[in-house]
Amino acid sequence: MRLILFFDLPVKTKKERKIYANFRKLLISKGYLMMQYSVYVKLFANRDALKNHISFIKKNVPQEGHIRLAAMTEKQYANMEIIIGGRSRQEEVITDEPMILL
């Protein structure tokens, strides 16, 4: 399972920028990879681990701003399409698992 986390936090004041930076650092420390600005993705072994992590995110969400979560299967994630400069291509699947060559 993959969890895609989208967030939009205010960054007008120094305090807001610090909250933004701390939330971003929290995501990275928990194994998230940045897909785009304010869009992060994390891999989970199963739905239970995903649900537990969503509870963690809810406990650590900043008071202001918006956070959206989208869970998807590996197959759905692998079928995601990227469009760059008018061209389209399949996105490479990024995982935390080591690659085994046979």
Residue pairs with C-beta under 8 A, 6 or more apart in sequence:
1 43
1 44
1 45
1 46
1 47
1 49
1 50
1 71
1 72
1 73
1 74
2 41
2 42
2 43
2 44
2 71
2 72
2 73
2 74
2 76
2 77
3 41
3 42
3 44
3 50
3 53
3 54
3 69
3 70
3 71
4 35
4 39
4 40
4 41
4 69
4 70
4 71
4 72
5 27
5 32
5 39
5 40
5 41
5 42
5 57
5 67
5 68
5 69
6 38
6 39
6 67
6 68
6 69
6 70
7 23
7 38
7 40
7 65
7 66
7 67
7 68
8 38
8 65
8 66
8 67
9 16
9 19
9 20
9 23
9 38
9 62
9 64
9 65
9 66
10 16
10 20
10 64
10 65
11 17
11 20
16 64
19 62
19 64
20 62
23 60
23 61
23 62
26 60
27 40
27 42
30 42
30 53
30 56
31 42
31 43
31 96
32 40
32 41
32 42
33 40
33 41
33 42
33 94
34 40
35 41
41 77
41 94
42 53
43 95
43 96
43 97
44 50
44 53
50 71
54 69
57 67
57 69
61 67
74 93
77 93
78 90
78 91
78 93
79 90
80 90
80 91
81 88
81 89
81 90
81 91
82 88
82 89
82 90
82 91
